[in-house]
Amino acid sequence: MIKTKPQPKNLSYSDSGFTIIEVLVGVVFVAILLAVISPVLVMSTAVRVQSKATEKAVQAAETFINGVSNNSISAPTKVITVTQNTPINLETAMPVIQKTDTDLYLFNRDSTIIANCNPINPTPTCQPDKNIPFDEFYIQAAQIKSAGTKTRDGYRLAIRVYREDLNFNQPILGSGTGGILVNKQAPIFKTTVEISGTATFGSLCSRLGCGQ
């Protein structure tokens, strides 16, 4: 009987494993891909966080405005006097927050607002909770009035909303610095709004500078 000699099995390309070179090339490719997309992912996350913080700041400002309008929150004691028919420039007319200020408002995480807060020597009710960022804001506010206006004429309310982690030992800005993310030393939101009394057209026009 003639026995046939078994033929060696030829491995096809699909049966063989990856070589070390191929593995290294794959690792390098993945590393390059991650390096490219990582900044995009980080920036996207940061923008979402900033957008949420800005949304909360706007809600804080709206709550404050409504409270001042219906007298449930005391009106700001700071008054900015403007000359007749001169438009107000909030950036320069309203000084930035100082650590000696005692007329700040604190927006709490339960949506309550406390007046007459000082950032350096706060009372227990004015002490922000540093463990809960973005849930509390400092609100700086002032009345804009033209010279000679009466209390019943109403006023224009100027507002700046700052993050609760504002550092009072570093320079504080009166407006944003531009870019996607907001500097924590700059207001996260600012606006002016009319608080009506029995205002005459003349007093209203003086505050808004409509004669220009």
C-alpha positions in Angstrom: 0.0 0.0 0.0 1.3 3.4 -0.9 0.8 6.0 1.8 0.3 9.6 0.6 2.4 12.2 2.3 0.2 14.8 3.9 0.7 18.2 2.3 1.5 21.2 4.5 -1.4 23.5 5.0 -0.9 26.8 3.2 -2.1 29.7 5.3 -4.0 32.3 3.5 -3.5 36.1 4.1 -6.8 36.2 6.0 -5.6 33.5 8.4 -2.5 35.3 9.4 -2.3 37.8 12.3 -1.2 41.4 12.3 2.4 42.1 12.2 4.1 44.4 14.7 4.5 47.1 12.1 0.7 47.0 11.3 -0.2 47.2 15.0 2.2 50.2 15.5 0.7 51.9 12.4 -2.8 51.4 13.8 -1.8 52.8 17.3 -0.2 55.8 15.7 -3.3 56.5 13.5 -5.6 56.3 16.5 -3.3 58.6 18.6 -3.3 61.1 15.8 -7.1 60.9 15.4 -7.6 61.5 19.2 -5.2 64.4 19.2 -7.2 66.0 16.4 -10.7 65.6 17.9 -9.9 66.1 21.6 -9.7 69.9 21.5 -13.0 69.9 19.6 -14.7 67.7 22.3 -13.2 69.8 25.1 -14.3 73.1 23.5 -17.8 71.7 22.9 -18.2 70.7 26.5 -16.9 74.1 27.7 -19.3 75.9 25.4 -22.3 73.8 26.8 -21.2 74.6 30.4 -20.9 78.3 29.6 -24.3 78.4 27.8 -25.9 76.9 30.8 -24.3 79.4 33.1 -25.4 82.3 30.9 -28.9 80.9 30.9 -29.0 80.9 34.7 -27.5 84.4 34.8 -30.3 85.7 32.5 -32.9 84.0 34.8 -31.3 85.6 37.8 -31.5 89.0 36.1 -35.1 88.5 35.2 -36.0 87.5 38.7 -34.2 90.6 40.0 -35.9 92.9 37.6 -39.4 91.5 38.5 -38.6 91.9 42.2 -37.6 95.5 41.8 -40.6 96.3 39.6 -43.1 94.9 42.2 -41.1 96.3 45.1 -40.5 92.9 46.7 -36.7 93.6 46.3 -35.3 97.0 47.4 -34.2 99.3 44.6 -30.5 99.9 44.3 -29.1 102.7 46.3 -26.4 103.5 43.7 -27.5 106.3 41.4 -25.9 107.3 38.1 -26.9 110.9 37.1 -26.9 111.8 33.5 -27.3 115.1 31.8 -30.4 115.8 29.8 -30.6 114.0 26.4 -27.2 112.3 26.9 -27.1 108.6 26.0 -25.8 106.5 28.9 -22.6 104.4 28.4 -22.9 101.7 31.0 -19.3 100.6 30.4 -17.9 103.8 31.7 -20.7 105.4 33.8 -21.1 102.4 36.1 -18.0 101.6 38.2 -17.1 98.0 38.5 -17.6 96.0 41.7 -15.2 96.8 44.5 -14.5 94.5 47.5 -15.6 97.3 49.8 -19.1 97.6 48.2 -22.0 96.9 50.6 -24.8 97.3 48.1 -24.5 94.0 46.1 -27.3 91.5 45.7 -26.7 87.8 46.0 -28.8 85.4 43.9 -29.1 82.1 45.9 -29.6 78.7 44.4 -33.2 78.6 45.6 -33.9 81.7 43.5 -34.1 84.1 46.5 -32.2 87.4 46.3 -30.6 89.0 49.3 -29.7 92.7 49.2 -26.9 94.7 50.8 -24.2 92.1 50.6 -20.5 92.7 51.0 -18.2 90.2 49.3 -15.3 90.4 51.8 -17.2 90.4 55.1 -20.5 88.8 54.3 -23.2 88.1 56.7 -24.2 84.4 57.0 -27.1 85.0 54.6 -24.8 86.6 52.0 -22.1 83.8 52.0 -22.0 82.0 48.7 -21.7 78.2 48.7 -18.3 77.6 47.0 -19.2 73.9 46.5 -22.0 74.7 44.1 -20.5 76.8 41.2 -22.8 78.8 38.9 -25.8 78.3 41.3 -25.3 81.7 42.8 -24.5 85.1 41.3 -23.5 88.5 42.5 -25.7 91.2 41.0 -24.5 94.8 40.7 -27.3 97.3 40.1 -27.8 101.1 39.8 -30.5 103.6 39.0 -29.9 105.8 36.0 -31.6 109.1 36.4 -31.3 112.5 34.7 -30.6 115.5 36.9 -33.7 116.9 38.5 -36.0 113.9 38.0 -38.4 113.0 40.8 -38.9 109.6 42.4 -42.3 109.2 40.7 -40.7 109.6 37.3 -39.1 106.2 37.5 -35.6 105.3 36.4 -33.6 103.1 34.2 -32.2 100.0 36.0 -28.6 99.0 35.1 -27.6 95.4 35.9 -24.4 93.4 35.8 -24.4 89.7 36.8 -21.1 88.1 38.0 -20.3 84.5 38.7 -20.2 83.6 42.4 -16.5 82.6 42.1 -15.5 86.1 41.2 -12.1 86.9 42.7 -12.3 90.3 44.4 -8.5 90.5 44.8 -7.9 90.6 41.1 -9.0 93.2 38.5 -12.7 93.1 37.8 -14.0 94.0 34.4 -17.1 95.9 33.5 -17.8 94.1 30.3 -17.0 90.9 28.5 -13.7 90.4 26.7 -15.1 88.6 23.7 -14.4 85.0 22.6 -16.4 81.9 23.2 -15.8 81.6 26.9 -16.4 84.4 29.4 -13.7 85.5 31.8 -14.9 84.9 35.3 -13.8 88.4 36.2 -16.2 89.9 33.7 -20.0 90.0 34.0 -21.6 87.0 32.5 -24.7 89.1 31.7 -25.5 92.8 31.7 -28.5 94.8 30.7 -30.5 98.0 31.3 -34.3 98.1 31.7 -36.9 100.8 32.3 -38.6 100.8 35.7 -41.6 102.9 35.2 -43.2 105.3 37.6 -45.6 108.0 36.5 -42.8 109.1 34.1 -43.3 112.0 31.7 -42.0 111.8 28.2 -39.4 114.4 29.1 -37.9 112.4 32.0 -37.9 109.2 29.9 -36.2 110.9 27.0 -33.6 112.3 29.3 -32.6 108.9 30.5 -32.6 107.3 27.1 -30.9 110.1 25.3 -33.6 110.2 22.6 -32.8 113.8 21.8 -29.5 112.9 20.1 
